[in-house]
Amino acid sequence: MGSHLVLPGVEIIPEFTFFDCINIETVFMDDIVRRIEKDAFSHCTDLAFIKLSRNLEYVGQTAFWSCDSLTSIFIPQSCRAIGEWAFQCCKKLIIVSIPQNVQLGRGVFECTALIKKSPLQLDGYGGYDEEHDEEAVQWFRSINNDEIHSLHRACSCFNPLSEIIHDLVKRLGIDAMRMKNSIGITPSQYLEANTFTTISEKEIINRYILDSSIEWC
């Protein structure tokens, strides 16, 4: 599998650094990276996995435009802004976790699998009129933002806490790990894709069974 590791000491990934590098499949960023500039990974069509820097502050305009194989992205709490069309035309992108305080530019998720799940009126490519961009942002921010999807939220956040997840599973039942939200994603899928956690579904199930056994004794 082709891969690229951003070397220690790199704080800023300049514009067009990996533009159209179609052989890149995985990216692991060192935690010193603070900025990803315009079109840095644009049109990396085989890029399927990205682990971002835990200290990332900014994602530039069209930074990951048309990364056709990308299915998930987890943005760290340190990020303050994501530029226009940063993930536009990432047509398989559906699992997304972004802190509520991040400023989003226009059309960040336009023409993705995610936005195609929205109630917006879209064209054949998953695009929408610019006047509906705020509506798109509000819809995106509402995903998992209610009590019924508290387990989804816990599994998809930047720093999932084992105790919180276990408490939720204990209260909701182990079947809650396979409950789909409005875009068809389960807590298990969020947890499996989450690049910032070492917690596994197997660990959760084993602890749930153990706790249940103790209660029955």
Kinemage of the C-alpha trace (Angstrom):
@kinemage 1
@onewidth
@group {chain A} dominant
@subgroup {mainchain}
@vectorlist {calphas} color= white
{ca met a 1} P 0.000 0.000 0.000
{ca gly a 2} L 1.349 3.413 -0.912
{ca ser a 3} L 1.724 5.776 2.023
{ca his a 4} L 3.234 9.074 3.067
{ca leu a 5} L 4.405 10.068 6.510
{ca val a 6} L 4.731 13.797 7.180
{ca leu a 7} L 8.170 14.000 8.746
{ca pro a 8} L 8.864 15.480 12.205
{ca gly a 9} L 9.649 19.187 12.036
{ca val a 10} L 7.012 19.989 9.394
{ca glu a 11} L 4.656 22.646 10.781
{ca ile a 12} L 3.028 23.848 7.576
{ca ile a 13} L 2.147 21.774 4.513
{ca pro a 14} L 2.431 24.327 1.674
{ca glu a 15} L 0.045 24.866 -1.218
{ca phe a 16} L -0.061 22.109 -3.866
{ca thr a 17} L 2.547 19.986 -2.029
{ca phe a 18} L 0.903 16.671 -2.897
{ca phe a 19} L -1.455 17.882 -5.599
{ca asp a 20} L -2.511 15.070 -7.952
{ca cys a 21} L -0.282 12.466 -6.226
{ca ile a 22} L -2.545 9.596 -7.186
{ca asn a 23} L -0.350 6.905 -5.595
{ca ile a 24} L -0.783 8.170 -2.009
{ca glu a 25} L -3.199 5.979 -0.051
{ca thr a 26} L -2.490 6.793 3.609
{ca val a 27} L -1.257 9.894 5.418
{ca phe a 28} L -0.023 10.003 9.021
{ca met a 29} L 0.761 13.514 10.187
{ca asp a 30} L 3.175 14.353 12.950
{ca asp a 31} L 1.502 16.305 15.757
{ca ile a 32} L 3.674 19.338 15.052
{ca val a 33} L 1.702 20.123 11.861
{ca arg a 34} L -0.375 23.283 12.406
{ca arg a 35} L -1.578 24.236 8.935
{ca ile a 36} L -2.563 22.502 5.703
{ca glu a 37} L -2.600 25.090 2.938
{ca lys a 38} L -4.633 25.415 -0.248
{ca asp a 39} L -4.780 22.319 -2.498
{ca ala a 40} L -2.103 20.556 -0.436
{ca phe a 41} L -3.684 17.135 -1.078
{ca ser a 42} L -6.090 18.096 -3.825
{ca his a 43} L -6.961 15.350 -6.313
{ca cys a 44} L -5.131 12.571 -4.458
{ca thr a 45} L -7.696 10.140 -5.810
{ca asp a 46} L -6.368 7.033 -3.986
{ca leu a 47} L -6.056 8.723 -0.594
{ca ala a 48} L -8.276 6.631 1.702
{ca phe a 49} L -6.937 7.253 5.217
{ca ile a 50} L -5.730 10.394 6.993
{ca lys a 51} L -4.602 10.810 10.573
{ca leu a 52} L -4.363 14.537 11.150
{ca ser a 53} L -2.093 16.318 13.591
{ca arg a 54} L -3.574 16.659 17.081
{ca asn a 55} L -2.450 20.301 16.987
{ca leu a 56} L -3.828 21.207 13.575
{ca glu a 57} L -5.210 24.753 13.483
{ca tyr a 58} L -6.228 25.323 9.873
{ca val a 59} L -7.280 23.419 6.742
{ca gly a 60} L -7.008 25.513 3.595
{ca gln a 61} L -9.282 26.046 0.631
{ca thr a 62} L -9.736 22.895 -1.509
{ca ala a 63} L -7.022 21.214 0.581
{ca phe a 64} L -8.537 17.763 -0.005
{ca trp a 65} L -10.650 18.504 -3.048
{ca ser a 66} L -11.619 15.439 -5.075
{ca cys a 67} L -9.954 12.837 -2.846
{ca asp a 68} L -12.264 10.220 -4.305
{ca ser a 69} L -11.356 7.331 -1.976
{ca leu a 70} L -11.601 9.203 1.329
{ca thr a 71} L -14.480 7.899 3.478
{ca ser a 72} L -13.842 9.547 6.857
{ca ile a 73} L -12.164 12.539 8.478
{ca phe a 74} L -11.731 13.464 12.145
{ca ile a 75} L -10.824 17.078 12.853
{ca pro a 76} L -9.053 17.783 16.187
{ca gln a 77} L -10.267 20.255 18.807
{ca ser a 78} L -7.337 22.552 18.046
{ca cys a 79} L -8.665 23.392 14.566
{ca arg a 80} L -10.168 26.867 14.240
{ca ala a 81} L -11.105 27.116 10.553
{ca ile a 82} L -11.642 25.018 7.432
{ca gly a 83} L -11.455 26.848 4.119
{ca glu a 84} L -13.901 26.893 1.229
{ca trp a 85} L -14.536 23.601 -0.565
{ca ala a 86} L -11.860 21.874 1.536
{ca phe a 87} L -13.458 18.440 1.077
{ca gln a 88} L -15.606 19.197 -1.950
{ca cys a 89} L -16.022 16.288 -4.391
{ca cys a 90} L -14.703 13.704 -1.919
{ca lys a 91} L -17.545 11.598 -3.206
{ca lys a 92} L -17.199 8.710 -0.693
{ca leu a 93} L -16.762 10.920 2.381
{ca ile a 94} L -19.561 10.258 4.887
{ca ile a 95} L -18.032 9.815 8.369
{ca val a 96} L -17.094 13.283 9.555
{ca ser a 97} L -16.296 14.630 13.014
{ca ile a 98} L -15.693 18.349 13.443
{ca pro a 99} L -15.807 20.337 16.714
{ca gln a 100} L -18.793 22.689 16.919
{ca asn a 101} L -16.607 25.807 17.235
{ca val a 102} L -14.750 25.326 13.928
{ca gln a 103} L -15.474 28.028 11.345
{ca leu a 104} L -16.510 26.401 8.075
{ca gly a 105} L -16.018 27.999 4.671
{ca arg a 106} L -18.456 27.685 1.790
{ca gly a 107} L -19.199 24.277 0.320
{ca val a 108} L -16.820 22.358 2.588
{ca phe a 109} L -18.703 19.074 2.079
{ca glu a 110} L -20.419 19.793 -1.205
{ca cys a 111} L -20.654 16.821 -3.575
{ca thr a 112} L -19.850 14.226 -0.906
{ca ala a 113} L -21.727 11.121 0.244
{ca leu a 114} L -22.427 13.010 3.468
{ca ile a 115} L -24.238 15.946 1.896
{ca lys a 116} L -26.259 13.580 -0.298
{ca lys a 117} L -27.892 12.373 2.940
{ca ser a 118} L -29.070 15.907 3.724
{ca pro a 119} L -32.597 17.234 3.084
{ca leu a 120} L -31.180 19.941 0.780
{ca gln a 121} L -32.227 20.125 -2.840
{ca leu a 122} L -29.137 18.945 -4.728
{ca asp a 123} L -28.122 18.645 -8.335
{ca gly a 124} L -27.021 15.353 -9.865
{ca tyr a 125} L -23.505 15.710 -8.430
{ca gly a 126} L -24.545 16.562 -4.873
{ca gly a 127} L -24.072 20.293 -5.281
{ca tyr a 128} L -26.363 23.053 -4.045
{ca asp a 129} L -26.874 26.783 -4.523
{ca glu a 130} L -24.571 29.031 -2.505
{ca glu a 131} L -27.571 30.601 -0.775
{ca his a 132} L -28.205 27.262 0.961
{ca asp a 133} L -24.723 26.953 2.434
{ca glu a 134} L -25.721 28.083 5.927
{ca glu a 135} L -28.562 25.586 5.856
{ca ala a 136} L -26.061 22.881 4.933
{ca val a 137} L -23.792 23.856 7.840
{ca gln a 138} L -26.674 23.863 10.313
{ca trp a 139} L -27.790 20.442 9.106
{ca phe a 140} L -24.278 19.054 9.384
{ca arg a 141} L -23.834 20.397 12.913
{ca ser a 142} L -27.154 18.831 13.968
{ca ile a 143} L -26.036 15.269 13.206
{ca asn a 144} L -25.678 13.316 16.484
{ca asn a 145} L -26.400 16.505 18.434
{ca asp a 146} L -29.393 15.126 20.323
{ca glu a 147} L -29.827 12.791 23.284
{ca ile a 148} L -30.872 9.759 21.256
{ca his a 149} L -27.511 9.824 19.462
{ca ser a 150} L -25.340 10.372 22.535
{ca leu a 151} L -23.458 7.126 21.876
{ca his a 152} L -22.753 8.160 18.269
{ca arg a 153} L -21.424 11.473 19.586
{ca ala a 154} L -19.231 9.793 22.203
{ca cys a 155} L -17.698 7.404 19.651
{ca ser a 156} L -17.058 10.081 17.022
{ca cys a 157} L -15.525 12.824 19.161
{ca phe a 158} L -11.860 13.829 19.042
{ca asn a 159} L -11.018 12.198 22.360
{ca pro a 160} L -13.456 9.335 23.068
{ca leu a 161} L -13.529 8.439 26.749
{ca ser a 162} L -13.807 4.768 27.562
{ca glu a 163} L -15.842 5.283 30.723
{ca ile a 164} L -18.432 7.453 28.991
{ca ile a 165} L -18.866 4.946 26.164
{ca his a 166} L -19.141 2.034 28.588
{ca asp a 167} L -21.692 3.892 30.721
{ca leu a 168} L -23.804 4.690 27.662
{ca val a 169} L -23.675 1.097 26.409
{ca lys a 170} L -24.594 -0.158 29.860
{ca arg a 171} L -27.613 2.177 29.915
{ca leu a 172} L -28.706 1.740 26.297
{ca gly a 173} L -27.736 -1.892 25.735
{ca ile a 174} L -25.092 -3.403 23.479
{ca asp a 175} L -27.439 -3.255 20.479
{ca ala a 176} L -27.076 0.534 20.567
{ca met a 177} L -23.610 0.112 19.037
{ca arg a 178} L -25.323 -0.958 15.798
{ca met a 179} L -28.070 1.682 15.769
{ca lys a 180} L -27.938 3.854 12.634
{ca asn a 181} L -28.288 7.615 12.765
{ca ser a 182} L -29.944 9.831 10.161
{ca ile a 183} L -27.089 9.319 7.685
{ca gly a 184} L -26.936 5.556 8.227
{ca ile a 185} L -23.812 5.396 10.417
{ca thr a 186} L -23.554 3.389 13.647
{ca pro a 187} L -21.463 4.113 16.762
{ca ser a 188} L -19.368 1.057 15.843
{ca gln a 189} L -18.529 2.590 12.466
{ca tyr a 190} L -17.566 5.909 14.033
{ca leu a 191} L -15.341 4.181 16.554
{ca glu a 192} L -13.661 1.979 13.944
{ca ala a 193} L -12.900 4.982 11.736
{ca asn a 194} L -11.837 7.278 14.592
{ca thr a 195} L -8.150 8.080 14.127
{ca phe a 196} L -7.722 9.538 17.607
{ca thr a 197} L -8.684 6.535 19.738
{ca thr a 198} L -7.412 3.084 20.652
{ca ile a 199} L -10.781 1.972 22.058
{ca ser a 200} L -12.204 -0.987 20.144
{ca glu a 201} L -15.697 -2.375 19.816
{ca lys a 202} L -14.377 -5.731 21.011
{ca glu a 203} L -13.193 -4.114 24.249
{ca ile a 204} L -16.603 -2.513 24.767
{ca ile a 205} L -18.468 -5.770 24.136
{ca asn a 206} L -16.187 -7.761 26.433
{ca arg a 207} L -16.622 -5.262 29.257
{ca tyr a 208} L -20.382 -5.162 28.735
{ca ile a 209} L -20.555 -8.961 28.993
{ca leu a 210} L -18.325 -8.946 32.067
{ca asp a 211} L -20.393 -6.257 33.792
{ca ser a 212} L -23.613 -8.109 32.964
{ca ser a 213} L -22.174 -11.360 34.362
{ca ile a 214} L -21.195 -9.681 37.618
{ca glu a 215} L -24.667 -8.186 38.024
{ca trp a 216} L -26.252 -11.614 37.603
{ca cys a 217} L -24.003 -13.191 40.248
